Amino acid sequence: MPTFTQITTSEQLEAAIRESQDRPVLLFKHSTRCPISAGAYAEAKRYLEKTPNPDASYVLIHVVEDRPVSLEAADRLGVEHASPQAILLKEGRAVWNVSHSRITSSALREALS
């Protein structure tokens, strides 16, 4: 079963963006201090437990603890920062994103199918 790999550095963010040249990468931005984010993270984990795309990679940024990387991701990908937020990367760019209560296991399944 795939799991989220936490990224904490600019170099790891760059590696995830590069990886998206070869396979889809789902970037999940999570606030460990927010109940809405906890619910969205539970939905993302539910997606990984049930019907994940085995060809995709899954990365996680904690937006409070790793704020510089979180803000860099928003800037590099041209996606306005939100938390919680799911961003799908393909070919080095953001092709889809949702935030808050729109993050559901079914929305992730559809985006990654």
Backbone as JSON Lines, residues from 0, in Angstrom:
{"i":0,"aa":"M","n":[0.84,-1.18,0.0],"ca":[0.0,0.0,0.0],"c":[0.89,1.24,0.0]}
{"i":1,"aa":"P","n":[0.64,2.18,-0.89],"ca":[1.41,3.44,-0.89],"c":[1.15,4.23,0.39]}
{"i":2,"aa":"T","n":[2.12,5.03,0.75],"ca":[2.0,5.92,1.91],"c":[2.55,7.29,1.51]}
{"i":3,"aa":"F","n":[2.24,8.28,2.33],"ca":[2.8,9.61,2.11],"c":[4.24,9.65,2.61]}
{"i":4,"aa":"T","n":[5.09,10.29,1.83],"ca":[6.47,10.56,2.23],"c":[6.55,12.04,2.55]}
{"i":5,"aa":"Q","n":[6.92,12.36,3.79],"ca":[7.0,13.76,4.18],"c":[8.23,14.41,3.56]}
{"i":6,"aa":"I","n":[8.02,15.61,3.01],"ca":[9.14,16.37,2.5],"c":[9.32,17.62,3.36]}
{"i":7,"aa":"T","n":[10.59,17.96,3.62],"ca":[10.89,19.05,4.55],"c":[11.89,20.04,3.98]}
{"i":8,"aa":"T","n":[12.4,19.78,2.78],"ca":[13.44,20.65,2.21],"c":[13.1,21.04,0.78]}
{"i":9,"aa":"S","n":[13.74,22.1,0.34],"ca":[13.6,22.54,-1.06],"c":[14.08,21.46,-2.02]}
{"i":10,"aa":"E","n":[15.13,20.77,-1.63],"ca":[15.67,19.71,-2.48],"c":[14.68,18.57,-2.65]}
{"i":11,"aa":"Q","n":[13.98,18.21,-1.59],"ca":[12.97,17.15,-1.69],"c":[11.78,17.62,-2.53]}
{"i":12,"aa":"L","n":[11.41,18.88,-2.41],"ca":[10.34,19.43,-3.25],"c":[10.76,19.36,-4.71]}
{"i":13,"aa":"E","n":[11.97,19.78,-5.0],"ca":[12.47,19.73,-6.38],"c":[12.47,18.29,-6.9]}
{"i":14,"aa":"A","n":[12.86,17.34,-6.06],"ca":[12.86,15.93,-6.48],"c":[11.44,15.46,-6.8]}
{"i":15,"aa":"A","n":[10.45,15.88,-6.02],"ca":[9.07,15.49,-6.28],"c":[8.58,16.09,-7.59]}
{"i":16,"aa":"I","n":[8.93,17.33,-7.84],"ca":[8.54,17.97,-9.1],"c":[9.2,17.26,-10.28]}
{"i":17,"aa":"R","n":[10.47,16.92,-10.14],"ca":[11.16,16.16,-11.2],"c":[10.53,14.79,-11.4]}
{"i":18,"aa":"E","n":[10.18,14.13,-10.3],"ca":[9.57,12.81,-10.39],"c":[8.28,12.85,-11.19]}
{"i":19,"aa":"S","n":[7.56,13.98,-11.1],"ca":[6.28,14.09,-11.81],"c":[6.45,14.1,-13.33]}
{"i":20,"aa":"Q","n":[7.69,14.19,-13.8],"ca":[7.95,14.06,-15.24],"c":[7.67,12.62,-15.69]}
{"i":21,"aa":"D","n":[7.85,11.67,-14.77],"ca":[7.72,10.25,-15.1],"c":[6.46,9.6,-14.57]}
{"i":22,"aa":"R","n":[5.9,10.15,-13.51],"ca":[4.71,9.56,-12.89],"c":[3.94,10.63,-12.14]}
{"i":23,"aa":"P","n":[2.64,10.46,-11.96],"ca":[1.87,11.45,-11.21],"c":[2.37,11.54,-9.76]}
{"i":24,"aa":"V","n":[2.38,12.74,-9.22],"ca":[2.75,12.96,-7.83],"c":[1.62,13.74,-7.16]}
{"i":25,"aa":"L","n":[1.08,13.18,-6.09],"ca":[0.08,13.89,-5.3],"c":[0.78,14.54,-4.12]}
{"i":26,"aa":"L","n":[0.7,15.85,-4.05],"ca":[1.28,16.62,-2.96],"c":[0.14,17.02,-2.02]}
{"i":27,"aa":"F","n":[0.24,16.62,-0.77],"ca":[-0.78,16.96,0.22],"c":[-0.17,17.92,1.22]}
{"i":28,"aa":"K","n":[-0.77,19.11,1.35],"ca":[-0.33,20.11,2.32],"c":[-1.27,20.02,3.52]}
{"i":29,"aa":"H","n":[-0.67,19.75,4.68],"ca":[-1.43,19.41,5.88],"c":[-1.03,20.28,7.06]}
{"i":30,"aa":"S","n":[-2.03,20.81,7.77],"ca":[-1.78,21.51,9.01],"c":[-2.09,20.57,10.17]}
{"i":31,"aa":"T","n":[-1.08,20.32,10.99],"ca":[-1.26,19.42,12.14],"c":[-2.04,20.09,13.26]}
{"i":32,"aa":"R","n":[-2.39,21.36,13.08],"ca":[-3.11,22.11,14.13],"c":[-4.57,22.39,13.77]}
{"i":33,"aa":"C","n":[-5.04,21.86,12.66],"ca":[-6.36,22.24,12.15],"c":[-7.28,21.01,12.03]}
{"i":34,"aa":"P","n":[-8.46,21.06,12.65],"ca":[-9.36,19.91,12.54],"c":[-9.88,19.67,11.12]}
{"i":35,"aa":"I","n":[-10.03,20.73,10.33],"ca":[-10.45,20.55,8.93],"c":[-9.37,19.79,8.18]}
{"i":36,"aa":"S","n":[-8.12,20.15,8.43],"ca":[-7.01,19.47,7.79],"c":[-6.93,18.01,8.24]}
{"i":37,"aa":"A","n":[-7.21,17.76,9.51],"ca":[-7.21,16.37,10.01],"c":[-8.24,15.53,9.27]}
{"i":38,"aa":"G","n":[-9.41,16.11,9.02],"ca":[-10.44,15.38,8.27],"c":[-10.04,15.12,6.83]}
{"i":39,"aa":"A","n":[-9.43,16.12,6.2],"ca":[-8.98,15.95,4.81],"c":[-7.85,14.92,4.74]}
{"i":40,"aa":"Y","n":[-6.96,14.94,5.73],"ca":[-5.86,13.97,5.76],"c":[-6.41,12.55,5.94]}
{"i":41,"aa":"A","n":[-7.44,12.42,6.76],"ca":[-8.08,11.11,6.94],"c":[-8.68,10.63,5.61]}
{"i":42,"aa":"E","n":[-9.28,11.54,4.84],"ca":[-9.81,11.18,3.52],"c":[-8.69,10.73,2.58]}
{"i":43,"aa":"A","n":[-7.56,11.45,2.62],"ca":[-6.43,11.09,1.77],"c":[-5.88,9.72,2.15]}
{"i":44,"aa":"K","n":[-5.78,9.46,3.45],"ca":[-5.31,8.15,3.88],"c":[-6.3,7.05,3.52]}
{"i":45,"aa":"R","n":[-7.59,7.37,3.58],"ca":[-8.62,6.41,3.17],"c":[-8.44,6.05,1.69]}
{"i":46,"aa":"Y","n":[-8.17,7.06,0.87],"ca":[-7.9,6.81,-0.55],"c":[-6.72,5.85,-0.7]}
{"i":47,"aa":"L","n":[-5.64,6.09,0.04],"ca":[-4.45,5.23,-0.07],"c":[-4.73,3.8,0.4]}
{"i":48,"aa":"E","n":[-5.63,3.66,1.36],"ca":[-5.95,2.33,1.88],"c":[-6.85,1.53,0.94]}
{"i":49,"aa":"K","n":[-7.67,2.21,0.15],"ca":[-8.69,1.5,-0.64],"c":[-8.3,1.32,-2.11]}
{"i":50,"aa":"T","n":[-8.14,2.4,-2.85],"ca":[-7.97,2.28,-4.3],"c":[-6.9,3.21,-4.85]}
{"i":51,"aa":"P","n":[-5.7,3.2,-4.29],"ca":[-4.7,4.14,-4.78],"c":[-4.2,3.78,-6.17]}
{"i":52,"aa":"N","n":[-3.74,4.8,-6.87],"ca":[-3.07,4.58,-8.14],"c":[-1.67,4.07,-7.8]}
{"i":53,"aa":"P","n":[-1.35,2.82,-8.14],"ca":[-0.05,2.27,-7.76],"c":[1.11,2.9,-8.52]}
{"i":54,"aa":"D","n":[0.81,3.6,-9.6],"ca":[1.86,4.22,-10.4],"c":[2.19,5.63,-9.94]}
{"i":55,"aa":"A","n":[1.45,6.15,-8.98],"ca":[1.67,7.51,-8.5],"c":[2.57,7.52,-7.27]}
{"i":56,"aa":"S","n":[3.08,8.69,-6.97],"ca":[3.88,8.92,-5.77],"c":[3.09,9.9,-4.9]}
{"i":57,"aa":"Y","n":[3.26,9.78,-3.59],"ca":[2.47,10.56,-2.64],"c":[3.39,11.25,-1.65]}
{"i":58,"aa":"V","n":[3.34,12.6,-1.62],"ca":[4.2,13.36,-0.72],"c":[3.37,14.29,0.15]}
{"i":59,"aa":"L","n":[3.92,14.63,1.29],"ca":[3.22,15.39,2.32],"c":[4.11,16.53,2.8]}
{"i":60,"aa":"I","n":[3.52,17.7,2.93],"ca":[4.2,18.84,3.56],"c":[3.37,19.27,4.76]}
{"i":61,"aa":"H","n":[4.01,19.37,5.92],"ca":[3.36,19.94,7.09],"c":[3.54,21.47,7.0]}
{"i":62,"aa":"V","n":[2.42,22.17,6.83],"ca":[2.49,23.59,6.48],"c":[2.97,24.49,7.63]}
{"i":63,"aa":"V","n":[2.79,24.08,8.86],"ca":[3.27,24.9,9.98],"c":[4.74,24.6,10.25]}
{"i":64,"aa":"E","n":[5.05,23.32,10.41],"ca":[6.41,22.93,10.76],"c":[7.4,23.2,9.62]}
{"i":65,"aa":"D","n":[6.95,23.09,8.4],"ca":[7.82,23.27,7.24],"c":[7.29,24.38,6.33]}
{"i":66,"aa":"R","n":[6.97,25.52,6.94],"ca":[6.36,26.64,6.23],"c":[7.16,27.1,5.02]}
{"i":67,"aa":"P","n":[8.49,27.24,5.1],"ca":[9.22,27.7,3.91],"c":[9.03,26.77,2.7]}
{"i":68,"aa":"V","n":[9.0,25.47,2.92],"ca":[8.81,24.53,1.81],"c":[7.38,24.61,1.3]}
{"i":69,"aa":"S","n":[6.43,24.79,2.21],"ca":[5.03,24.92,1.81],"c":[4.82,26.15,0.93]}
{"i":70,"aa":"L","n":[5.41,27.27,1.33],"ca":[5.27,28.5,0.55],"c":[6.02,28.39,-0.78]}
{"i":71,"aa":"E","n":[7.16,27.71,-0.75],"ca":[7.92,27.5,-1.99],"c":[7.11,26.65,-2.97]}
{"i":72,"aa":"A","n":[6.41,25.64,-2.45],"ca":[5.59,24.8,-3.32],"c":[4.51,25.64,-4.0]}
{"i":73,"aa":"A","n":[3.85,26.5,-3.24],"ca":[2.81,27.36,-3.81],"c":[3.41,28.23,-4.91]}
{"i":74,"aa":"D","n":[4.55,28.82,-4.62],"ca":[5.2,29.71,-5.58],"c":[5.67,28.95,-6.83]}
{"i":75,"aa":"R","n":[6.37,27.85,-6.63],"ca":[6.92,27.08,-7.76],"c":[5.84,26.5,-8.65]}
{"i":76,"aa":"L","n":[4.72,26.1,-8.02],"ca":[3.66,25.43,-8.78],"c":[2.58,26.39,-9.28]}
{"i":77,"aa":"G","n":[2.64,27.65,-8.83],"ca":[1.65,28.62,-9.28],"c":[0.26,28.34,-8.76]}
{"i":78,"aa":"V","n":[0.19,27.74,-7.57],"ca":[-1.09,27.41,-6.95],"c":[-1.18,28.18,-5.65]}
{"i":79,"aa":"E","n":[-2.22,28.99,-5.5],"ca":[-2.39,29.76,-4.28],"c":[-2.41,28.84,-3.08]}
{"i":80,"aa":"H","n":[-1.67,29.22,-2.04],"ca":[-1.56,28.39,-0.84],"c":[-2.9,28.23,-0.17]}
{"i":81,"aa":"A","n":[-3.18,27.0,0.24],"ca":[-4.32,26.69,1.09],"c":[-3.9,25.54,1.98]}
{"i":82,"aa":"S","n":[-4.63,25.34,3.05],"ca":[-4.37,24.22,3.95],"c":[-5.67,23.83,4.62]}
{"i":83,"aa":"P","n":[-6.03,22.58,4.44],"ca":[-5.36,21.52,3.71],"c":[-5.52,21.72,2.2]}
{"i":84,"aa":"Q","n":[-4.63,21.08,1.46],"ca":[-4.66,21.21,0.01],"c":[-4.05,19.97,-0.62]}
{"i":85,"aa":"A","n":[-4.66,19.5,-1.7],"ca":[-4.12,18.4,-2.49],"c":[-3.82,18.95,-3.88]}
{"i":86,"aa":"I","n":[-2.6,18.7,-4.34],"ca":[-2.15,19.19,-5.64],"c":[-1.6,18.0,-6.43]}
{"i":87,"aa":"L","n":[-2.13,17.8,-7.62],"ca":[-1.64,16.73,-8.48],"c":[-0.64,17.31,-9.47]}
{"i":88,"aa":"L","n":[0.55,16.72,-9.5],"ca":[1.61,17.15,-10.4],"c":[1.79,16.13,-11.51]}
{"i":89,"aa":"K","n":[1.9,16.65,-12.73],"ca":[2.25,15.83,-13.89],"c":[3.16,16.66,-14.76]}
{"i":90,"aa":"E","n":[4.21,16.04,-15.25],"ca":[5.16,16.71,-16.16],"c":[5.68,18.02,-15.58]}
{"i":91,"aa":"G","n":[5.93,18.02,-14.28],"ca":[6.55,19.16,-13.64],"c":[5.65,20.33,-13.31]}
{"i":92,"aa":"R","n":[4.33,20.13,-13.44],"ca":[3.43,21.25,-13.15],"c":[2.16,20.76,-12.47]}
{"i":93,"aa":"A","n":[1.5,21.69,-11.8],"ca":[0.22,21.37,-11.15],"c":[-0.86,21.29,-12.21]}
{"i":94,"aa":"V","n":[-1.57,20.17,-12.24],"ca":[-2.65,20.0,-13.22],"c":[-4.03,19.95,-12.56]}
{"i":95,"aa":"W","n":[-4.06,19.88,-11.23],"ca":[-5.33,19.78,-10.51],"c":[-5.04,20.11,-9.05]}
{"i":96,"aa":"N","n":[-5.99,20.77,-8.39],"ca":[-5.85,20.98,-6.95],"c":[-7.21,21.23,-6.32]}
{"i":97,"aa":"V","n":[-7.33,20.83,-5.08],"ca":[-8.52,21.08,-4.28],"c":[-8.08,21.39,-2.86]}
{"i":98,"aa":"S","n":[-8.98,21.99,-2.11],"ca":[-8.64,22.29,-0.72],"c":[-9.85,22.06,0.17]}
{"i":99,"aa":"H","n":[-9.56,22.04,1.45],"ca":[-10.55,21.95,2.51],"c":[-11.5,20.76,2.32]}
{"i":100,"aa":"S","n":[-12.79,20.98,2.43],"ca":[-13.75,19.87,2.4],"c":[-13.9,19.22,1.03]}
{"i":101,"aa":"R","n":[-13.3,19.82,0.0],"ca":[-13.36,19.19,-1.33],"c":[-12.35,18.06,-1.46]}
{"i":102,"aa":"I","n":[-11.49,17.89,-0.45],"ca":[-10.55,16.77,-0.45],"c":[-11.28,15.55,0.1]}
{"i":103,"aa":"T","n":[-11.65,14.67,-0.8],"ca":[-12.31,13.43,-0.42],"c":[-11.62,12.26,-1.1]}
{"i":104,"aa":"S","n":[-11.82,11.08,-0.55],"ca":[-11.2,9.91,-1.18],"c":[-11.72,9.73,-2.6]}
{"i":105,"aa":"S","n":[-12.99,10.03,-2.84],"ca":[-13.53,9.87,-4.19],"c":[-12.96,10.92,-5.15]}
{"i":106,"aa":"A","n":[-12.75,12.15,-4.67],"ca":[-12.16,13.19,-5.54],"c":[-10.73,12.81,-5.9]}
{"i":107,"aa":"L","n":[-9.99,12.28,-4.93],"ca":[-8.61,11.85,-5.2],"c":[-8.6,10.67,-6.17]}
{"i":108,"aa":"R","n":[-9.5,9.73,-5.98],"ca":[-9.57,8.56,-6.87],"c":[-9.85,9.02,-8.3]}
{"i":109,"aa":"E","n":[-10.78,9.95,-8.47],"ca":[-11.1,10.45,-9.8],"c":[-9.93,11.18,-10.43]}
{"i":110,"aa":"A","n":[-9.26,12.03,-9.67],"ca":[-8.14,12.81,-10.2],"c":[-6.95,11.92,-10.59]}
{"i":111,"aa":"L","n":[-6.76,10.85,-9.83],"ca":[-5.6,9.99,-10.06],"c":[-5.9,8.77,-10.91]}
{"i":112,"aa":"S","n":[-7.11,8.69,-11.45],"ca":[-7.44,7.51,-12.29],"c":[-6.93,7.7,-13.7]}
